[in-house]
């Protein structure tokens, strides 16, 4: 039997996180949510996810720092999902290792 894809939603806005969770689970994915940047980084290092949806503005550790640190040890797909929509933000997100950068 095929393993279900597990998506880690790192988002501090509870409504957005819940919307993503409901939508992804309805599509057949398994999800986990974390709103704190430092805890999210620790969970990425300890647990196995197939994809990370990563907001930038997070308490304790921002998404850019998380992405940089994860890239030092892992090639897990990371999609930055953020309200920061300047071209320079997108370029920076991709330069630090995000696989894609999507604005909310």
PyMOL CGO cylinders between C-alpha atoms (Angstrom):
from pymol import cmd
from pymol.cgo import CYLINDER

trace = [
    CYLINDER, 0.00, 0.00, 0.00, 1.32, 3.47, -0.89, 0.3, 1, 1, 1, 1, 1, 1,
    CYLINDER, 1.32, 3.47, -0.89, 2.37, 5.78, 1.90, 0.3, 1, 1, 1, 1, 1, 1,
    CYLINDER, 2.37, 5.78, 1.90, 0.21, 8.90, 2.35, 0.3, 1, 1, 1, 1, 1, 1,
    CYLINDER, 0.21, 8.90, 2.35, 1.98, 12.17, 1.63, 0.3, 1, 1, 1, 1, 1, 1,
    CYLINDER, 1.98, 12.17, 1.63, 2.54, 14.09, 4.88, 0.3, 1, 1, 1, 1, 1, 1,
    CYLINDER, 2.54, 14.09, 4.88, 2.52, 17.89, 4.62, 0.3, 1, 1, 1, 1, 1, 1,
    CYLINDER, 2.52, 17.89, 4.62, 3.80, 20.11, 7.44, 0.3, 1, 1, 1, 1, 1, 1,
    CYLINDER, 3.80, 20.11, 7.44, 1.98, 23.45, 7.62, 0.3, 1, 1, 1, 1, 1, 1,
    CYLINDER, 1.98, 23.45, 7.62, 4.07, 26.09, 9.39, 0.3, 1, 1, 1, 1, 1, 1,
    CYLINDER, 4.07, 26.09, 9.39, 1.73, 29.05, 9.81, 0.3, 1, 1, 1, 1, 1, 1,
    CYLINDER, 1.73, 29.05, 9.81, 0.99, 31.31, 12.78, 0.3, 1, 1, 1, 1, 1, 1,
    CYLINDER, 0.99, 31.31, 12.78, -2.40, 32.50, 11.49, 0.3, 1, 1, 1, 1, 1, 1,
    CYLINDER, -2.40, 32.50, 11.49, -4.74, 29.86, 12.89, 0.3, 1, 1, 1, 1, 1, 1,
    CYLINDER, -4.74, 29.86, 12.89, -7.49, 30.45, 10.33, 0.3, 1, 1, 1, 1, 1, 1,
    CYLINDER, -7.49, 30.45, 10.33, -5.12, 30.10, 7.37, 0.3, 1, 1, 1, 1, 1, 1,
    CYLINDER, -5.12, 30.10, 7.37, -3.50, 27.02, 8.90, 0.3, 1, 1, 1, 1, 1, 1,
    CYLINDER, -3.50, 27.02, 8.90, -6.85, 25.38, 9.51, 0.3, 1, 1, 1, 1, 1, 1,
    CYLINDER, -6.85, 25.38, 9.51, -8.08, 26.21, 6.00, 0.3, 1, 1, 1, 1, 1, 1,
    CYLINDER, -8.08, 26.21, 6.00, -4.95, 24.64, 4.50, 0.3, 1, 1, 1, 1, 1, 1,
    CYLINDER, -4.95, 24.64, 4.50, -5.32, 21.60, 6.74, 0.3, 1, 1, 1, 1, 1, 1,
    CYLINDER, -5.32, 21.60, 6.74, -8.96, 21.01, 5.81, 0.3, 1, 1, 1, 1, 1, 1,
    CYLINDER, -8.96, 21.01, 5.81, -8.30, 21.49, 2.10, 0.3, 1, 1, 1, 1, 1, 1,
    CYLINDER, -8.30, 21.49, 2.10, -5.24, 19.23, 2.03, 0.3, 1, 1, 1, 1, 1, 1,
    CYLINDER, -5.24, 19.23, 2.03, -6.84, 16.48, 4.12, 0.3, 1, 1, 1, 1, 1, 1,
    CYLINDER, -6.84, 16.48, 4.12, -9.92, 16.53, 1.91, 0.3, 1, 1, 1, 1, 1, 1,
    CYLINDER, -9.92, 16.53, 1.91, -7.54, 15.94, -1.02, 0.3, 1, 1, 1, 1, 1, 1,
    CYLINDER, -7.54, 15.94, -1.02, -6.14, 12.87, 0.77, 0.3, 1, 1, 1, 1, 1, 1,
    CYLINDER, -6.14, 12.87, 0.77, -2.99, 14.25, 2.38, 0.3, 1, 1, 1, 1, 1, 1,
    CYLINDER, -2.99, 14.25, 2.38, -1.98, 13.84, 6.01, 0.3, 1, 1, 1, 1, 1, 1,
    CYLINDER, -1.98, 13.84, 6.01, -1.09, 17.13, 7.71, 0.3, 1, 1, 1, 1, 1, 1,
    CYLINDER, -1.09, 17.13, 7.71, 0.52, 18.56, 10.81, 0.3, 1, 1, 1, 1, 1, 1,
    CYLINDER, 0.52, 18.56, 10.81, 0.47, 22.19, 11.92, 0.3, 1, 1, 1, 1, 1, 1,
    CYLINDER, 0.47, 22.19, 11.92, 2.95, 24.30, 13.90, 0.3, 1, 1, 1, 1, 1, 1,
    CYLINDER, 2.95, 24.30, 13.90, 2.69, 28.03, 14.60, 0.3, 1, 1, 1, 1, 1, 1,
    CYLINDER, 2.69, 28.03, 14.60, 6.02, 28.59, 16.37, 0.3, 1, 1, 1, 1, 1, 1,
    CYLINDER, 6.02, 28.59, 16.37, 9.16, 28.86, 14.23, 0.3, 1, 1, 1, 1, 1, 1,
    CYLINDER, 9.16, 28.86, 14.23, 11.59, 27.27, 16.65, 0.3, 1, 1, 1, 1, 1, 1,
    CYLINDER, 11.59, 27.27, 16.65, 9.30, 24.32, 17.35, 0.3, 1, 1, 1, 1, 1, 1,
    CYLINDER, 9.30, 24.32, 17.35, 8.64, 23.94, 13.62, 0.3, 1, 1, 1, 1, 1, 1,
    CYLINDER, 8.64, 23.94, 13.62, 12.37, 23.68, 12.92, 0.3, 1, 1, 1, 1, 1, 1,
    CYLINDER, 12.37, 23.68, 12.92, 12.77, 21.06, 15.66, 0.3, 1, 1, 1, 1, 1, 1,
    CYLINDER, 12.77, 21.06, 15.66, 9.85, 19.04, 14.29, 0.3, 1, 1, 1, 1, 1, 1,
    CYLINDER, 9.85, 19.04, 14.29, 11.24, 19.17, 10.74, 0.3, 1, 1, 1, 1, 1, 1,
    CYLINDER, 11.24, 19.17, 10.74, 14.51, 17.78, 12.08, 0.3, 1, 1, 1, 1, 1, 1,
    CYLINDER, 14.51, 17.78, 12.08, 12.85, 15.03, 14.14, 0.3, 1, 1, 1, 1, 1, 1,
    CYLINDER, 12.85, 15.03, 14.14, 9.84, 13.93, 12.08, 0.3, 1, 1, 1, 1, 1, 1,
    CYLINDER, 9.84, 13.93, 12.08, 9.42, 12.80, 8.48, 0.3, 1, 1, 1, 1, 1, 1,
    CYLINDER, 9.42, 12.80, 8.48, 7.44, 15.06, 6.17, 0.3, 1, 1, 1, 1, 1, 1,
    CYLINDER, 7.44, 15.06, 6.17, 7.14, 14.94, 2.40, 0.3, 1, 1, 1, 1, 1, 1,
    CYLINDER, 7.14, 14.94, 2.40, 6.58, 18.70, 2.03, 0.3, 1, 1, 1, 1, 1, 1,
    CYLINDER, 6.58, 18.70, 2.03, 6.77, 21.85, 4.16, 0.3, 1, 1, 1, 1, 1, 1,
    CYLINDER, 6.77, 21.85, 4.16, 4.46, 24.83, 3.58, 0.3, 1, 1, 1, 1, 1, 1,
    CYLINDER, 4.46, 24.83, 3.58, 6.38, 27.60, 5.32, 0.3, 1, 1, 1, 1, 1, 1,
    CYLINDER, 6.38, 27.60, 5.32, 5.26, 31.09, 6.28, 0.3, 1, 1, 1, 1, 1, 1,
    CYLINDER, 5.26, 31.09, 6.28, 8.00, 33.70, 6.76, 0.3, 1, 1, 1, 1, 1, 1,
    CYLINDER, 8.00, 33.70, 6.76, 6.73, 35.74, 9.69, 0.3, 1, 1, 1, 1, 1, 1,
    CYLINDER, 6.73, 35.74, 9.69, 6.74, 33.39, 12.66, 0.3, 1, 1, 1, 1, 1, 1,
    CYLINDER, 6.74, 33.39, 12.66, 7.43, 33.79, 16.38, 0.3, 1, 1, 1, 1, 1, 1,
    CYLINDER, 7.43, 33.79, 16.38, 10.84, 32.76, 17.77, 0.3, 1, 1, 1, 1, 1, 1,
    CYLINDER, 10.84, 32.76, 17.77, 12.42, 31.87, 14.39, 0.3, 1, 1, 1, 1, 1, 1,
    CYLINDER, 12.42, 31.87, 14.39, 11.32, 33.20, 11.01, 0.3, 1, 1, 1, 1, 1, 1,
    CYLINDER, 11.32, 33.20, 11.01, 10.70, 31.08, 7.94, 0.3, 1, 1, 1, 1, 1, 1,
    CYLINDER, 10.70, 31.08, 7.94, 13.83, 32.29, 6.16, 0.3, 1, 1, 1, 1, 1, 1,
    CYLINDER, 13.83, 32.29, 6.16, 16.03, 31.10, 9.01, 0.3, 1, 1, 1, 1, 1, 1,
    CYLINDER, 16.03, 31.10, 9.01, 14.18, 27.78, 9.15, 0.3, 1, 1, 1, 1, 1, 1,
    CYLINDER, 14.18, 27.78, 9.15, 14.67, 27.28, 5.41, 0.3, 1, 1, 1, 1, 1, 1,
    CYLINDER, 14.67, 27.28, 5.41, 18.41, 28.09, 5.61, 0.3, 1, 1, 1, 1, 1, 1,
    CYLINDER, 18.41, 28.09, 5.61, 18.96, 25.67, 8.49, 0.3, 1, 1, 1, 1, 1, 1,
    CYLINDER, 18.96, 25.67, 8.49, 16.92, 22.87, 6.93, 0.3, 1, 1, 1, 1, 1, 1,
    CYLINDER, 16.92, 22.87, 6.93, 18.83, 23.23, 3.65, 0.3, 1, 1, 1, 1, 1, 1,
    CYLINDER, 18.83, 23.23, 3.65, 22.10, 22.56, 5.50, 0.3, 1, 1, 1, 1, 1, 1,
    CYLINDER, 22.10, 22.56, 5.50, 20.96, 18.99, 6.21, 0.3, 1, 1, 1, 1, 1, 1,
    CYLINDER, 20.96, 18.99, 6.21, 17.94, 18.14, 4.05, 0.3, 1, 1, 1, 1, 1, 1,
    CYLINDER, 17.94, 18.14, 4.05, 16.48, 18.47, 0.58, 0.3, 1, 1, 1, 1, 1, 1,
    CYLINDER, 16.48, 18.47, 0.58, 12.84, 18.17, 1.72, 0.3, 1, 1, 1, 1, 1, 1,
    CYLINDER, 12.84, 18.17, 1.72, 10.63, 20.24, -0.61, 0.3, 1, 1, 1, 1, 1, 1,
    CYLINDER, 10.63, 20.24, -0.61, 9.81, 23.63, 0.93, 0.3, 1, 1, 1, 1, 1, 1,
    CYLINDER, 9.81, 23.63, 0.93, 7.19, 26.00, -0.44, 0.3, 1, 1, 1, 1, 1, 1,
    CYLINDER, 7.19, 26.00, -0.44, 7.25, 29.47, 1.08, 0.3, 1, 1, 1, 1, 1, 1,
    CYLINDER, 7.25, 29.47, 1.08, 3.62, 30.52, 1.54, 0.3, 1, 1, 1, 1, 1, 1,
    CYLINDER, 3.62, 30.52, 1.54, 3.64, 34.13, 2.64, 0.3, 1, 1, 1, 1, 1, 1,
    CYLINDER, 3.64, 34.13, 2.64, 2.08, 37.57, 2.37, 0.3, 1, 1, 1, 1, 1, 1,
    CYLINDER, 2.08, 37.57, 2.37, 5.44, 39.13, 1.45, 0.3, 1, 1, 1, 1, 1, 1,
    CYLINDER, 5.44, 39.13, 1.45, 5.07, 39.66, -2.27, 0.3, 1, 1, 1, 1, 1, 1,
    CYLINDER, 5.07, 39.66, -2.27, 7.92, 41.92, -3.36, 0.3, 1, 1, 1, 1, 1, 1,
    CYLINDER, 7.92, 41.92, -3.36, 10.12, 40.53, -6.13, 0.3, 1, 1, 1, 1, 1, 1,
    CYLINDER, 10.12, 40.53, -6.13, 13.14, 40.85, -3.83, 0.3, 1, 1, 1, 1, 1, 1,
    CYLINDER, 13.14, 40.85, -3.83, 11.37, 38.69, -1.21, 0.3, 1, 1, 1, 1, 1, 1,
    CYLINDER, 11.37, 38.69, -1.21, 10.65, 36.02, -3.80, 0.3, 1, 1, 1, 1, 1, 1,
    CYLINDER, 10.65, 36.02, -3.80, 14.23, 36.04, -5.07, 0.3, 1, 1, 1, 1, 1, 1,
    CYLINDER, 14.23, 36.04, -5.07, 15.59, 35.81, -1.53, 0.3, 1, 1, 1, 1, 1, 1,
    CYLINDER, 15.59, 35.81, -1.53, 13.23, 32.95, -0.66, 0.3, 1, 1, 1, 1, 1, 1,
    CYLINDER, 13.23, 32.95, -0.66, 14.36, 30.96, -3.67, 0.3, 1, 1, 1, 1, 1, 1,
    CYLINDER, 14.36, 30.96, -3.67, 18.02, 31.85, -3.11, 0.3, 1, 1, 1, 1, 1, 1,
    CYLINDER, 18.02, 31.85, -3.11, 17.97, 30.49, 0.45, 0.3, 1, 1, 1, 1, 1, 1,
    CYLINDER, 17.97, 30.49, 0.45, 16.62, 27.17, -0.76, 0.3, 1, 1, 1, 1, 1, 1,
    CYLINDER, 16.62, 27.17, -0.76, 12.84, 27.24, -1.12, 0.3, 1, 1, 1, 1, 1, 1,
    CYLINDER, 12.84, 27.24, -1.12, 11.59, 25.12, -4.00, 0.3, 1, 1, 1, 1, 1, 1,
    CYLINDER, 11.59, 25.12, -4.00, 8.81, 27.61, -4.70, 0.3, 1, 1, 1, 1, 1, 1,
    CYLINDER, 8.81, 27.61, -4.70, 7.48, 30.89, -3.34, 0.3, 1, 1, 1, 1, 1, 1,
    CYLINDER, 7.48, 30.89, -3.34, 3.72, 31.47, -3.33, 0.3, 1, 1, 1, 1, 1, 1,
    CYLINDER, 3.72, 31.47, -3.33, 2.02, 34.61, -2.04, 0.3, 1, 1, 1, 1, 1, 1,
    CYLINDER, 2.02, 34.61, -2.04, -1.21, 34.48, -0.06, 0.3, 1, 1, 1, 1, 1, 1,
]
cmd.load_cgo(trace, "trace")
